[in-house]
Amino acid sequence: GPAAAGSELVAALLVNSLLAVIASARLDDGTYWLHMEALTALTVCLGSQLFCPLLAPAPLPLVVEAIGHSSPLAERVVGRLVRYLTAQPPPPRPPSLIARVRSLPSHLYAYLFSSAPPVDLAARSRHALLLLTQHLPSALFPDPLRPNRFLVALREMSDETPDSFDAADVAEAGLPTRLTVPLRALHDAICDALPDEGTLILLYLLLHGNRDFLDHVVARADPETLLVPLLRMLYPLQTLRHNALYILLIVLLILSQMEGYMTALHTVAVPSVPWFRERLLNSISLGSLLAVHLTRTALHNLSSGGDAYVATNCLAALANMGSTIKRLHPHAARALVSLYDAMSKKYVRLARHGGAASDDNEIESPELSVHADLTRMVLEVLNVALATPLGTNEHLVYALLEREHVFAPLRRHARFWDLVENVYRVVDHFRVGLAQAAADVEGGGGEGEGEGDEPTWSIGGVLAHIRTASRQWSVERLQHLPDPRYTYEQEEAPEEFFTPYVWSVVVEQCGLSWRRQRLVLISPEESEYGDGVVSSLPLLSQ
């Protein structure tokens, strides 16, 4: 009716004006707060999403006008927001005592009533960018083919290089222009801002949707600048939000799909890992550090209730990097074997509890089926790693020799025997003559006969024997199995997961006073960084 048409007209005028200010107004000391207020007003306009269910067909004219914006202005807005969060322009200093007095009420209000840290232009830009690039909710945009122009601009932006084509010349030639931003500066700004969860979501959007950014990340000669902050963020599993854990694992899975990047990780050493408390990790490669954190996450998940999605993503990333493993750290090697031990024991226990023998091929329950798949995935990780030159992975062979007994329960199981058999072929080869070889290398020092006439040997003797015996080892002795490769695929309705998550982060960080008890899209607990209910999760394909 006329009232609805009038509200839509007002919404269009307001949103267009705010977007025009963001895209076109210059940024200097005089207009810094104008940009801040425009971005704050835009966030408030989009905030009407918070007060109704995502899939409800409620009239939200401000939201429709904002994220459904279809003019070329969307690309310019994205460009401005990316540059602001990259450059992180500082707020101007108040020029006079009068200006300080004028700003006192707002500062006093923020001090007394806001628990969020001070918000600058970079943070405001990040929040607005995340909200504008959300997938269009089907309740507001019934056409599934309608694109979000902001998201398209984010996905299509390319690197700003000195030898890029001049935009005016391209436009004059009638060719479409692409948004260009300095990808190196954007990458560095993201690394510096981690472990901020909003930054993590933005990183996901770029790695998943923007091929130029992904190529830039994997081509860099300093992969530790991104990977170390990600792994440090992954470490505190007890306090990490489930949604953040999911996004972290998806990011690592996307990176694991890049074989060249995974290969490079094993050539870059990290001098120390001060946040890792289980043991000292000195001079460990990034590849080994990644394997340690993935296995640690999978083991923690197994002991804390067992989220199949978490376990699957961890194992998928490990499987993708398996063929590139080189000089695996001793702790990473033992962690892989410990992960198999824990998975297989859980599977055998479930099989017995369900009345099935551990070597039975019948799967009697969904839970048993899930753990069978996970156990097989761990074996696939080991098998892929064993297909690498074992002379450069002596610690992995050592871990298998040390704990070969953990593979015995499933050696003749119809579902696992082929993968377990490959493990035993490696163990049998390197076990032959081990005691004598170790004694020869060490000259009898430290080796001898233990209790019950059991031969004993030093770690150095065993590793030396493994390096020697690897010269006679051929990967052709293994049963040929397909190399498992896993690829991340986004859910058909990603907004059901990402939109509530983005809003929970924005509500927590933006410094605005929302009536949290009236929030519908997210629960009040979730807006306080609690663990929200995950309504939808991304998919994984092999």
N, C-alpha and C positions, 0 to 999 in steps of 0.2 A: 504494500500500500504506500501512500504518500509519506507516512512516517518512516517506513523502512528505507524508502528511496532517499529521504532527507538525511537519515543517519549514515547511509552509505556515502552520500556526497560529502558530508562533514568529515567522515573517516578518511576518504580519499584526499581531501584537501590537507588535512592534518598530517597524514603519513607522507604525502608527496612533499610537503614543505620540510618535514624533518629530514627526509632522505636527500633533498636538494641541499640543505645546509651541510650535511655530512659530506656530500660528494663534491661540493663546489666552494664552500667558504674556505678562505685561506686559514692556515694555522699559524698564529703568532701569540705573543703574550696577551694581546688584546682580545683574541678570539678563542683562546684555550677553553675558557669556561663556557663559551657558547657551544663549542663542540661537546663538552661534558654534559651540558643540560639537554642538548639535542639527543644524545645517545641515551641519557637517563629517561627522557620522555618516550623515546622509541621502545625502551625496555618496558616501561609502564604500559604502553599501548599493547604490546604483545602479552603482557601479564594477565590479560583476561582469559588466556588459556588455562591459567592455574585454577580457575574456579568452576570448571566443568570437566566431565570426563572427556578423554581424547577422542573417543568414537561417537560422542553425542552430537547430533545435528543442531547444536545451539547456535543462534546468530552471533557471530563474532566479527563484525565488520572491520574493526581495526586490525585484527589478525589476518583476515582475508586480504585486505589492502596491502599489508606489509609483506608477508611471505609469498603472496600471490602476485607481487608487482611484476609487470611484464615489459616495462620500458628499458631502454639501454642504460638508464640511470643505475640499475642494479649492479652492472659491472663496475661502474665508477665507485659505487659505495664499497664494494668488496675490495677494490684496489686501495681505497683510502684506509679502510679498517686494517687491512694486512700491513700497510706501511706504518700505521700508528702502533700496532702491537709489535712490529719489528724495531722501529726506531725508539720506542718508549720515551716520547718527549716528556720532560719534567714539567710540573706545574710552574707557572711564573711566580716569582716572589712578589708579595704585596708591595706596591711602590711607595706607600706612605702609611702613616699612622692611621689616617682616616680609613684607608682601605682595610687595614687590619681590624679596626673597630667594626666596620660593616660586615666583615666575614665572621666576627665572633659568634653571633647567634647560631649559624649553621655548624661551626666547629663544636660549639658547646652541645648542640643537639646530638651530633654524631658521637661525641664523647660519652654522653649520658645514656643514649638509647640504642646505639648500634654496637653489636658485638663483633662485627666484621672488621678486618683491617682496612686502613684507608685505601680508597679506590682511585687509581689514576687513569689517565686517558687510555693507556695500553690495556688495562683490565676491562674498562668499559667497552673498548673496541672488540676485545675477545668475546665478551658476553654477547654483544650485539651480533657479531659474526656467527656465533654458534646458534643463536636463536633464528637468525634470518636464513641460515642454510639448512634448517631442519627439513626433513621430507614432508611433503604436503599431506596433511591428515585427510583420509578419504571422506570423512564426514563433512569437511568444508570444501573439498575439491573432488567431486565424484569422478572426474575424468582421469583415469590412471595414467594417461599419456602426457598430461600437462606437466611441464618441467618447472622446477623452482629455479628461477633465473639467477638467484644468488648462488645456489649450489652449483649450477652449471658454470658460472664465472669462476668459482673457486677451483673447480676441477680442470678448467681449461687454461688457467693462467700459466704463463711460461716464464723462463728466466730472463731477467733484464741484463743484457750483456752490452758492452761497448760497441760491438759490431752488429747489433740488431738492426733490422730494417727501420728506417725512419717512419713513424706512424703516419705522418702527413703524406709521404710518398705512397705508402700502401693504400691509404684511403683514396688518393687521387687515381690510383690504378684500378680502383673498384674492387680491391681484394678485402676480405674480412680481416679486421684487426683483432689481435689477442691481447688480453690484459697481461702486462709484464711486471714482475716484481723481482727484487734481488733474492733469489732462492738461498744463497749462502747466508745472507743476513737473517732471513726467515728461519732457516735451520738453526742457526746459532741462538736466536732469540727463544726458540722452542726449547732447546737444550738448557738454556739458562733458567727458564721458567719452571721446568719440571722440579718437583713432583706435583705441581698444580694440576688438578683433575680436568679443568677446562682446557688447559694446554694439551693434556693427553688426548682428549676427544678431538681437538683440532688436528693433532698429529695423525690420529686414525683417519680422519676425513681426507687428509692430504695423501697419506700413503695408499689408501684404498682407491681414491678417486682421481688423483692427479699423477699421471705417469711421469711427467717431467720432474716433479718433486721426488718421486720414488727413485728415479734414475740418478738424481743428484745425490741422494742419501747413499746409495750403494756405490757410487763412484768416488766418494770422498776418501782421502787417505788417512782420516782420523776417525774411524768408526767408534772409538771409545767415547767421543764427545756426546753421542746420543745413547749408545748402549749402556754405558755405566750408570747414568741417571735412571734409565728404565729399570735396570736390575736392582739398583738401590731402592727404587720405589716398590719393587716386587718383594723385597726381603721381609718387611714386617707383616707377615701373613695374618698374625693374630688381630691386627687393627685395620687392615686394608679392607675397604668396602668391596662387597661382591661385584658391584658394577665396574669399579675401577680395575679389579682383578680380571674381569672378562675382557675389558678393552686392552689392558696390558698384554694379555696372552694373545689376543687377536693381532696386535701390533707385532709381537715377536713372531707369530706364525707368518704374517705377511713378509717380514724380513727373511724368514727361513726359506721362503720360496725362491729367493735369489741366490743361486748356487755360488756365483762369484763372490758375493758378499760374505757368505758363510765360510768360503775358503780363506778369505782375507782375515777373518776373525781369529783363525788359528795361527796367524803370523804376527799378531799384535799382542804384546805382553803387558799386563797390568802389574806394576811393582808391588802393590799391596791392596788389600780389600778391608779397610778398617771397620766397616759396618758389619762384616761377617763374623759372628761370635762363636760359631761351633768349633772352628779351628783356624789356625793361621793359613792364609792363602797368599803366599808371596811368589812373585814372578809367575803368575798364572796367565795363560792366554785368554783372550776374550771368548774364544770358542769354548774352552773348558769352563770358564766362568758362567757362560750361558747354560751349558749342560748341567752344571751344579745347581743353578737356581731353578731350572725346569724340573729336574728330578726332585729337588727339595720341595717344590710346590706340589708336585704329584703325590709325594709321600705324605705331606701335611694334609692334603685333601683326602687321602685314603683314611687317615687316622681321625679325621674330624667330621665324618659323616658320609663322605664320598659323593661329590658333585661330578657326574659323568662328563659334563661339558668341560669342566676344568681339566680333568684327567685326559680327556681326548685331545684338547688343544695342546697340552704339555707334550704328550706323546707324539702328536702330529708334527710339532716343531722339531722334536728330537729326531724323528724319522727323516724329515727333510734335510737336516744337517748331518745325518749319519754318514753319508758317502764322502763328506769333506773332513771328517774327524782326522786329526793328525796331532801326534804328541799329546794325547789326552792326559790331563793332570791325574795323579794317583787318586785324589779325592773324588774327582768326577767319575773315574772308572769304577771305584768301589760303590759310588752312589747309584750308578746304573745297575749294578748287580744287586744291590740292596733293594732297589725299586722292583726288579723282577721277583726277588724273594718275597717281598711284601704282597705283590699282586697275585703271585701263584698261591701263596698260603691262603689269601682271602678267597680265591677261587675254589681251592680244595675244601676249605671249611664250609663254604656255601653249598658245594656239591654234596658233601656228606650230610649237612643239615637238611638238604632237600631230598635225601634218600637216594642220591645218585653216586655211583663210584667215581673216583677222580679220573679214571681213564674211560669213562663212559662218554659217548659222543652225543647223548641225548641232552638237550638243554630244556630244563623243566620250568624255569621261571624267567621273567624279564630281568631280574637282578642278576641271576646267574649268567644269562646271556651277555649282559653288559660287561661283567667282569671277565668273561671268556674273551670278548673282543679286546678289552684293555690288556689282558695278559698276553694275547697274541701280538698286540702292537708293541709291547715292551720287547718281546722276542724279535720282532721285525727290526727294531732299533739296533739291537745287538747284532743281528745278522748283517745288516747293512754296514755297520762299523767293522765287522770281521772280514768284509770283502775289501777293505782298504789294505795297503801294505802294512803288515803287522810288525815289521821291524821298527816302524815309527810310532807304533801304538803298544809298546811293550807293557805299559801299566794296565791296559785293558786285558791283555793276555794273563798277566800276573793275577788280576782280580778274579778271572775265571778259574785259574788253577787253584787259587786260595779257597774258593767257595764252590767248587764244582758240584758238591753234594746237593746244593739247593735246586739243581736242575733234574735230579733223579725222579721226584714224584710225578712229573709230567712227561718223562722220556718216552713212554709208550702210549701216551694219550693220543687218540685218533685225531684230535683237533690241533695238537701242538708238536707231534713227534718230528715232523720234517724240520721245523725251526730248532728244536732242541738237539736234534741229531747233528746239525751243523756246529753247534756249540761243542758237542763232544768230539767231533772230528778235529777241531782246533785244540781242545784240551789234550786229546790222545797224542797228537803230533808233538806238542811241546813238553809233554810229561815224560816222553821216552828219554831215558838216560839223564834225567834232570839231576838226580843226586850226584852221579859221577861227574857231570859237567860242572856243577857248582863246586865240587871238591877240587877239580882241576883248576878252575879259575882262581879260587881263594887259596890254593896251596895247602888245604887242610886247616887253615886258620879259622876257627869259629865253627867249622862244620864237624860233624862226627855222628855218633849214634846216640839218639835220644832214648827216651823210655820205651821199653819193649822193642829195642833194636830198630826203631824208626829212624830213617835218615833225616838229618836236619841240615839246613843250608841258610846262608845269609840272603838278604833281599838283593844285594848287589850281585851275588852269584846267580840267582834266579834270573835277574834282568839281563845279565850278560849271556846266559844260556839262551834266553828268548831271542835276543838279537842275532845270535849265531844260528839258532835253529830256523829263524825266519828265512834264511837264505835258501833252505831246502823246502820251504813251504810254498805251495801254489794255491791260488784261490780256486783253481779248477777242481780241487778236492771237495769243495762245498757243493751241495745240491743247489742248482740254479733256481732262484726264486725271484719273482718280479720285484723291482725296486719300488717301494711304496713312496708315492709323492702325494702330499695333501695340499689342497688349495682352499683358501677361505672364500666362501660365498655369502653375500649379504642376504638376510631374510627378505622375503617378499614385502613384508610390512615393517620395515626397520623403525618407523616412527613409534611403534608400540614400545620399543626398548629405549631408543635414544632420546625422544622428546621428554619423557619424564625425568630421565637421568640428567639431561642438559639443564632442565629447569631446577632440579634439586641442587646442582652446582651453582647456578646463577643466583638462586634465592639465598644460598648460604654466603656467597661472596660479594654480592652487589651493594650491600650496605643500605638497601631500601627496607622500610618497615612494612612487611606484608602481614595481613591477618592470617597467621599460620593455622589457626584452628578452623578456618574456613576453606583451606586449600583442599581441592578435590583431585587434581591431576597427580599430586604427590602427597604423601601423608606428612603430618607435622614432624614425625620422627625422622622421616627420610630427608626432610629439609634441614634437619640438624645433623646431617651426615650419618644417620643410622643406616642399617641395611634394609633397603627397600625390596619389595617383592619384584622379581624379574618377570615381566609379563611376556616377554618374547626374547629369544636369543638368536644370534646369527647361526648360520649353517656351516657345515664343513663337508667338503666333497673330496673323494680320492680319485 
